Amino acid sequence: MGSVVRATLKKTNSSVCAFQRSNGFVARFFSTQAENPPQGSTPTSPPFLQTSNSGLTYGRLLGVHKHALKTDIINFLEGSSLTMEDVKMEYTRSFNPISMMLQFPTYNAYDNAIRVIGRKGRLYKLDRIDRSQWDIVTPYDGRTILIKGLPRNAQYEDLEQIISNFEYDSSSVNMFLRAGEGTEPVKMATVRFHSRTQAMNAFITKNGTYCLNSRISIHVLQ
């Protein structure tokens, strides 16, 4: 009886093996254990869901009024990790403000600024720009003043009388003509000081004074 059973089992096993080979089956298909991914591979999200959250990100803030200070923008965009060096005012050739150029430390900081603007009533518009647009804007850093209303015959000596009591960079003094509100061009000058404090002192002390009987106005460039 034992010999009959052994013969039957042997025949059955041979048939199962032949069936598996002919149908390309592998015995492991009976396993319920999940296969392990290859070593070193990590799950990735689809490309359209991926966003870089590191690295400098640049933006142009529109809707800024001409008397806005860097600190006004930094305080308004709370939580965006901006410093004084991360903000530059963009001017026309006649030094009328166009926008504020912003350098964010990360994309997350830029995204936070977008959300802050939306939450506070969309007083400004923030557009994303590239690094080259940031680089071409001159940083005045609150250390440069613009003097407007100089008479056409004003010379460097006349200008120096206005700023002689302050610490400024003599090589930075520049006088030029720009289009004014009327048909005649207006004479202006820019002067860079050694510190923001000196520039502000010049503004407070000399704004509204006179140069050769012409009243001048002074603005601190941001």
C-alpha positions in Angstrom: 0.0 0.0 0.0 2.8 2.4 0.8 4.4 1.8 -2.6 1.2 2.8 -4.3 0.9 6.1 -2.3 4.4 7.0 -3.0 4.0 6.4 -6.7 0.8 8.5 -6.8 2.4 11.5 -5.0 5.5 11.4 -7.3 3.2 11.4 -10.4 1.2 14.3 -9.0 4.3 16.5 -8.1 5.7 15.9 -11.6 2.4 17.1 -13.2 2.3 20.3 -11.1 5.9 21.2 -12.0 5.2 20.6 -15.7 2.1 22.8 -15.4 4.0 25.7 -13.8 6.8 25.5 -16.4 4.4 25.5 -19.3 2.4 28.6 -18.0 5.3 30.6 -16.9 4.2 30.5 -13.2 6.6 30.9 -10.4 5.9 29.4 -7.0 6.3 32.7 -5.2 3.0 34.0 -6.6 1.4 32.3 -3.6 3.2 34.6 -1.2 1.2 37.4 0.4 4.3 39.4 1.4 4.8 42.7 -0.4 8.0 43.0 -2.5 10.6 45.4 -1.2 11.7 48.3 -3.5 15.3 48.3 -4.7 17.7 49.7 -2.2 18.5 53.4 -2.5 15.2 54.3 -4.2 12.9 56.8 -2.6 9.2 57.5 -3.4 8.8 60.6 -5.5 5.7 62.8 -6.1 4.6 63.7 -9.7 6.6 66.6 -11.2 3.6 68.9 -11.3 3.4 68.7 -7.5 7.0 69.4 -6.8 8.1 72.9 -5.7 11.5 74.1 -4.8 11.4 75.5 -1.2 15.0 76.6 -1.0 17.2 79.2 -2.7 16.7 82.9 -3.3 13.4 84.0 -4.9 12.9 87.5 -6.4 9.8 89.6 -6.7 8.6 93.0 -7.9 6.1 94.8 -5.6 3.8 97.2 -7.5 1.5 99.8 -6.0 4.2 101.4 -3.7 3.7 105.1 -3.0 6.6 107.5 -3.4 7.0 108.1 0.3 7.2 104.4 1.3 10.2 103.3 3.3 11.9 99.9 3.3 10.8 99.3 6.8 7.2 99.9 5.8 7.3 97.1 3.3 9.3 94.8 5.6 6.7 95.3 8.4 3.8 94.9 6.0 5.1 91.6 4.6 5.4 90.1 8.1 6.9 86.6 8.3 8.6 86.9 5.0 12.2 87.1 6.5 13.1 90.3 4.6 16.0 92.5 5.7 17.0 96.0 4.7 19.4 94.6 2.2 16.6 92.5 0.6 14.6 95.6 -0.5 15.4 98.0 -3.3 13.3 100.8 -4.8 13.1 100.9 -8.6 13.0 104.4 -10.0 12.5 106.1 -13.4 15.3 108.2 -14.8 13.6 111.2 -13.1 13.6 109.3 -9.8 9.9 108.7 -9.6 9.4 105.3 -7.8 8.1 102.4 -9.9 8.2 99.4 -7.6 10.0 97.7 -4.8 12.4 94.9 -5.7 12.4 92.1 -3.1 14.8 89.3 -2.5 13.3 86.4 -0.5 15.6 83.8 1.2 13.3 81.0 0.1 10.3 80.3 -2.2 8.3 79.7 1.0 9.0 83.2 2.1 7.9 84.6 -1.3 4.7 82.4 -1.0 4.1 83.8 2.5 4.3 87.4 1.1 1.6 86.5 -1.5 -0.7 85.2 1.2 -0.1 88.3 3.4 -1.0 90.6 0.6 -4.2 88.7 0.0 -5.1 88.6 3.7 -4.5 92.4 4.1 -6.8 93.5 1.2 -4.5 93.3 -1.8 -3.0 96.8 -1.4 0.0 95.7 -3.5 0.7 93.3 -6.4 3.7 91.0 -6.2 5.1 89.5 -9.4 7.8 86.9 -9.5 11.0 88.0 -11.4 14.4 86.5 -12.1 17.8 87.4 -10.6 18.8 89.5 -13.6 16.0 92.0 -13.0 17.0 92.4 -9.4 20.7 92.9 -10.3 20.2 95.8 -12.7 18.4 98.0 -10.1 20.8 100.3 -8.2 20.7 99.9 -4.4 20.6 103.3 -2.7 20.0 101.8 0.8 18.7 105.0 2.3 22.2 106.5 2.1 21.7 108.6 -1.0 19.7 111.9 -1.2 18.1 113.4 -4.3 18.2 117.2 -4.4 15.6 118.7 -6.7 14.9 122.3 -7.7 18.5 123.5 -8.2 18.8 126.6 -10.3 20.2 126.0 -13.8 23.3 128.0 -13.1 24.1 126.1 -9.9 27.7 124.7 -9.7 29.3 122.1 -7.5 30.5 124.7 -5.1 26.9 125.8 -4.5 25.9 122.2 -3.9 28.7 121.6 -1.5 27.5 124.5 0.7 24.3 122.6 1.2 25.9 119.4 2.4 29.2 120.6 3.9 28.2 119.9 7.5 27.6 116.2 6.8 29.8 113.2 6.1 29.4 112.2 2.5 31.3 110.6 -0.3 32.6 113.5 -2.4 33.2 111.2 -5.4 29.4 110.3 -5.4 28.2 113.9 -6.1 26.4 114.0 -9.4 24.5 117.0 -11.0 22.3 116.5 -14.0 19.2 117.6 -15.9 16.0 115.5 -16.0 12.5 116.1 -17.4 10.3 117.9 -15.0 6.5 118.3 -14.7 6.6 121.2 -17.2 8.3 121.7 -20.5 11.6 122.8 -19.0 14.1 120.2 -17.7 14.9 120.3 -14.0 18.4 120.4 -12.4 18.9 117.7 -9.8 21.8 116.2 -7.8 22.4 112.9 -6.0 24.8 112.6 -3.0 25.8 109.4 -1.2 26.4 109.6 2.6 28.5 107.3 4.8 25.4 106.2 6.8 21.6 106.3 6.7 21.7 108.6 9.7 23.8 111.2 7.9 21.5 111.1 4.9 18.4 111.5 7.1 20.0 114.4 9.0 20.7 116.1 5.7 17.0 115.6 4.7 15.7 116.9 8.0 18.0 119.9 8.1 18.2 121.0 4.4 14.8 120.1 2.9 13.0 123.3 1.9 16.1 125.5 2.2 17.5 127.6 -0.7 20.3 127.3 -3.2 21.0 130.7 -5.0 17.5 131.9 -4.1 15.8 128.8 -5.4 14.0 126.6 -3.0 15.1 123.0 -3.1 13.5 119.7 -2.0 15.4 116.7 -0.7 14.3 113.0 -0.9 16.1 110.0 0.7 16.4 107.3 -2.0 15.5 103.8 -0.7 
